[in-house]
Amino acid sequence: MVETLINWYHDLLAGTGLSDKLLVFVENATLVLATVLLALLADFIAKGIIISTIHRIARRSRNNWDDIFVERKVFNRLAHLAPAIIVYYALDHIFEGNELVRFLENVTQAYMVIVVLLVIDAIINSLHEIYQRTPISEGRNIKGYVQVVKIIFYFVAVILVISIFSGEAPKSLIAGLGAMAAVLILVFKDTILGFVASIQLSANHMVRVGDWISMPKFNADGTVTEISLNTVKVQNWDKTIATIPTYALVSDSFSNWKGMEESGGRRIKRSINVDMKSVVFLDKAQIEKLRKFHLLSNYIEEKEKEIKEFNASLQMEEGEVTNGRRMTNLGTFRKYLENYLHFHPRIHKDMTFLVRHLQPTDKGIPLEIYVFSKEQEWANYESLQADIFDHILAIMPEFGLRVFQDPTGDDFQKLGRH
């Protein structure tokens, strides 16, 4: 059909009496103009009519996936093939195959390969976004796999473009790349390590987007915002962004605080050093004073009864220190803290709950609080810790206890005055 029209047009021009050179010029110019007009017409039909219709249908449909394809411009990119096909067909069937025409054919073919690659890339991005909107995506991050699939398609596209311009078959080019395997491994070492690490992270549920992780080696302490093939981005609490190589999360150690967040509690583990010289037995006046403490009244009554029975069994006289048992201010204070924390509305009762002594040092005897807070948000958690230790520091003198701290200049001045 096309060849018949071209022959008819050639005969029509020949009948006008034009010279051979002018006839060829007019004929080629007409064919080029016709090709350009047809390409523009194909582009208008594809984008102005077909794509617009698809967009209207997508907006009216109840499904969300077609809207994602529209947003990712899958159909818009696909429409670029229409004028390219017209141009390639014209170059292959209409114009004579000289060097310029063959070069233009190669350029057109390479253009179509790139367009197809961009379409595939947009489809992959769309499918990934659809996956991210499903409930299963909350536990499995597949961005690393998506990037590997993209790399494969990009690699195939590069091979095809090289094959188009070199004239070699793609199979021959791929076979030739086998000799460069060692070089490719070196070049793509981080990508290969990242791919393997992505599989391990996903399969073992080690980390996912939204987790709070800390990795001091990379100055990372915050929320994971992105997991890609080569890097993991962490937004620190000071709003800086830390970038960690993906494979480092497998080869090095890091802390994932997801378990803490899911448990509903956050650990408070802090101690205060008590001056050991301030630890004494309680006398009757002190016991009566502390008996008035609501948190200690039952404890003191039970403890007095227990001590009295024990001392009676040893036939000890009341007030004798040696061999017998007596209450101490430190032991009573420790029980006070247990009751204080037990009745605290923001402390978990069903998780590890300890108020204990640690190994004494030259800094005194550490009294450690080891409990779990119901507050997990950083600001509220720190505020709760501060409130608890504010109370501890303020109440210690009521038990005759002192906090140990290194002497300051003010302490030496007081000694000098004495």
Residue pairs with C-beta under 8 A, 6 or more apart in sequence:
2 93
2 94
3 93
6 31
6 94
9 27
9 30
10 23
10 27
13 23
13 26
13 27
14 23
18 26
28 95
31 90
31 94
31 95
35 86
35 87
35 90
35 94
38 86
38 90
39 83
39 86
39 87
40 83
42 82
42 83
42 85
42 86
43 79
43 82
43 83
45 82
46 79
46 81
46 82
46 83
47 76
47 79
50 75
50 79
51 75
51 76
51 79
54 70
54 75
55 70
55 75
57 66
58 66
58 67
58 69
58 70
59 67
59 70
61 67
64 130
64 133
65 126
65 130
68 126
68 129
68 130
69 75
69 122
69 123
69 126
72 122
72 123
72 125
72 126
72 129
73 122
74 119
74 122
74 123
74 126
77 115
77 118
77 119
77 122
78 115
78 119
80 115
81 112
81 115
81 116
84 108
84 111
84 112
84 115
85 112
87 104
87 108
88 105
88 108
88 109
88 112
91 101
91 104
91 105
91 108
92 105
95 101
106 164
106 165
109 164
110 161
110 164
110 165
113 157
113 160
113 161
113 164
114 157
114 161
116 157
117 153
117 154
117 157
120 153
121 150
121 153
124 146
124 149
124 150
124 153
125 146
128 142
128 143
128 146
131 137
131 142
138 208
139 205
139 208
140 202
140 208
141 198
141 201
141 202
141 208
141 209
141 227
142 202
143 198
143 226
143 227
143 228
143 229
144 194
144 195
144 197
144 198
144 199
144 201
144 202
144 227
144 228
144 229
144 246
145 198
145 202
147 228
147 229
148 195
148 229
151 191
159 170
159 173
159 174
160 170
162 168
162 173
163 169
163 170
163 173
166 173
177 184
185 192
190 230
190 245
190 247
191 229
191 230
193 245
193 246
193 247
194 228
194 229
194 230
194 231
194 245
194 246
194 247
195 229
196 247
196 250
197 246
197 247
197 249
197 250
198 227
198 229
198 246
200 206
200 250
201 207
201 227
201 246
201 249
201 250
206 249
206 250
206 256
207 213
207 224
207 227
207 232
207 249
207 254
207 256
208 224
208 227
209 224
209 225
209 226
209 227
210 223
210 224
211 223
211 224
211 256
211 257
211 258
212 222
212 223
212 224
212 256
212 257
212 258
212 261
213 220
213 221
213 222
213 224
213 234
213 254
213 255
213 256
213 257
214 220
214 221
214 222
214 254
214 255
214 257
215 221
215 234
215 242
215 244
215 248
215 249
215 252
215 254
215 255
217 248
217 252
218 242
218 243
218 244
218 248
219 236
219 242
220 234
220 236
220 242
220 244
220 254
221 234
221 236
221 237
221 242
222 234
222 235
222 236
222 237
222 242
223 234
223 235
224 232
224 233
224 234
225 233
225 234
225 235
225 241
226 232
226 233
227 233
227 246
228 246
229 246
230 245
230 246
231 243
231 244
231 245
231 246
232 243
232 244
232 245
232 246
232 249
233 241
233 242
233 243
233 244
234 241
234 242
234 243
234 244
235 241
235 242
236 242
237 378
260 266
260 267
260 376
261 376
263 351
263 372
264 348
264 374
264 376
265 348
265 351
265 372
265 373
265 374
265 376
266 372
266 373
266 375
266 376
266 381
267 352
267 370
267 371
267 372
267 373
268 369
268 370
268 371
268 372
268 373
268 384
268 385
268 388
269 368
269 369
269 370
270 368
270 369
270 385
270 389
271 358
271 366
271 367
271 368
271 369
272 366
272 367
272 389
272 392
272 393
272 403
273 361
273 363
273 364
273 365
273 366
273 367
273 403
273 404
273 405
274 330
274 364
274 365
274 366
274 367
274 396
274 401
274 402
274 403
274 404
275 364
275 401
275 402
275 403
275 404
276 360
276 364
276 365
276 404
277 402
278 329
278 400
278 401
278 402
279 328
279 329
279 330
279 365
279 401
280 328
280 329
280 400
281 321
281 326
281 327
281 328
281 329
282 290
282 326
282 327
282 328
282 329
282 332
286 329
286 400
287 300
287 304
287 327
289 398
290 296
290 300
290 332
290 398
290 399
291 297
291 300
291 301
293 336
295 336
295 339
295 340
295 343
296 332
296 335
296 336
296 339
299 332
299 335
299 339
300 327
300 332
303 327
304 327
307 324
307 325
307 326
307 327
310 324
310 325
311 318
311 324
311 325
314 323
314 324
316 323
316 324
329 399
329 400
329 401
330 365
330 367
330 399
330 401
332 399
333 367
333 396
333 399
333 401
334 355
334 357
334 367
336 395
336 399
337 355
337 367
337 369
337 392
338 353
338 355
340 391
341 347
341 353
341 355
341 369
341 371
341 388
342 349
342 353
344 388
346 373
346 374
346 375
346 384
347 353
347 371
347 372
347 373
347 374
348 371
348 372
348 373
348 374
351 371
351 372
352 370
352 371
352 372
353 370
353 371
353 372
354 368
354 369
354 370
354 371
355 367
355 368
355 369
355 370
356 367
356 368
356 370
357 365
357 366
357 367
357 368
358 365
358 366
358 367
358 368
359 366
360 366
363 404
364 403
364 404
369 388
369 389
369 392
373 381
373 384
373 385
375 381
375 383
375 384
393 403
396 402
396 403
